[in-house]
Amino acid sequence: MARRPGEPQGGGCDGIGVRCGVAADLRRARFAGSLLFLLFGMALGVWTARVPAVKDAASLTDGTLSIALLGLAAGAITGQQLAGRLVDRFGPLRVAAPTALAEGLLLLPTAYSPALLSLTAALFVFGVNHGVLNIAMNANALRTQQAYGRPIISSYHAVYSIGGFAGAALGGLCAHLTWSARATFLVTAALTLALASWSLTWLRRNPLRTTPAPAATEHPALPDQPALVNQPTPTTQSAPATQPTPTAQPTPTAQPAPSDGPATAERSGGALAKTSPAAASSAAASSAAVLPDGRLQGVWLLGVLAFCALVGEGAAADWSAVYLRDTLGGTAGFAAAGYAAFAVAMTGARLVGDRLTALLGPVLLVRASALVAAAGLGVALLLRHPVAGVAGFACLGAGLACIAPQVFSTASARNPANPGKALARVVSMGYAGFLAGPVLIGAATAAVPLSVALAVPVLLTLFVALSAGALRPPRTAEPAPAA
């Protein structure tokens, strides 16, 4: 059988599909992009582990610390909104470059903040950078997924989870060694700078190549991926100077993702041609996703789904240990196993999420995942046993693992010309759910026991299961059935 253009000879798939008949530059782009997720998770993990030290250094109470943390949340949401416009104008890699380099460095001012006001300001600045990098690295990941022609987004999020583990472990080790927050953040800044430099240097030296697509060809060329390169790729049609030029008319099997600069040729065929019809229908979303007037379809509903899913993540982070210890009578050490089981299950599910997406398609995967999350936690709440509680949070983590990546991927595909705007909107709504989840459950405990209040994420994940059809491509421009 003849090789597809750009496909190397030999080379099977590895455990997460890093090598599966794709060109070397694509594999390098994927690896380099994954490093951005690694440093992103690492910075957040270190910060989470050293919050008590920062609190003590600034002489804060629990109440004043919550005010400072609002600065982080406000900054992240602000950054996410700014990032949508920046990504659409400059491309994801040009936005990710400075924010990735600054991610660890911006933790340092928080350790040098002696009072509430300065700490809140420092956290706001860190939050803005964190929010911009969040959108930019996801946009770049989705763009690389487009070039691959098959699902790979879940593996990026798995690397983020691994980075969070590594960062929390580093922060815990530094705390055990009685290092100050300043020393911890200096080490973190050095590590994140090294990871960012490695990633960006690799992307600069190995940009994805573009070959202009012929008017009619069975396998159009791969999209261009200039990394930190200022020369725009020649466009295929004119567009306003403030936005990337819309890509060439996509084929029904191409899944647009954010481009770095003006438009490039789309890719169809490749590995996508070997995926199931369900996966192919996912990749076809963009060809029918934009109305003639350019308005987005269903982006708000996708944002609601992201909100519902991340309510569960926030609930597990803040309430799992409290539930296992105070409601079920577990020890403090055993209570910590709840979130550990949640995080490990989420990471494991994300490592296989791309293969499940190719096998089942995004709609069926999200529906099944949401049912696993709802059923697992729901049954555990009914059984009211510590071991069942840990198992329930593990099911919640496994079920939620692939929902956000699929929702983000679909949102980006809804407007190929300006994917950053849609992605920023959906990610911001999801982040709001992560912040609101613990608050909703805490408010509910004023009227009902915690075991009943934790039914909130169960109900919301059931809503996700019922609404998973929102991930289907809109019907505005369905391709004609084959003869």
Secondary structure as UniProt FT lines:
FT   TURN            5..6
FT   TURN            15..16
FT   HELIX           24..57
FT   TURN            58..59
FT   HELIX           62..90
FT   HELIX           92..103
FT   HELIX           105..107
FT   HELIX           108..111
FT   HELIX           116..148
FT   HELIX           153..176
FT   TURN            177..178
FT   HELIX           181..205
FT   TURN            241..242
FT   TURN            252..253
FT   HELIX           270..274
FT   HELIX           277..283
FT   HELIX           285..288
FT   TURN            292..293
FT   HELIX           299..322
FT   HELIX           323..327
FT   HELIX           332..360
FT   HELIX           362..383
FT   HELIX           386..400
FT   TURN            401..402
FT   HELIX           403..413
FT   TURN            416..417
FT   HELIX           419..444
FT   TURN            445..447
FT   HELIX           450..453
FT   HELIX           455..466
FT   HELIX           468..471
FT   TURN            476..477
//
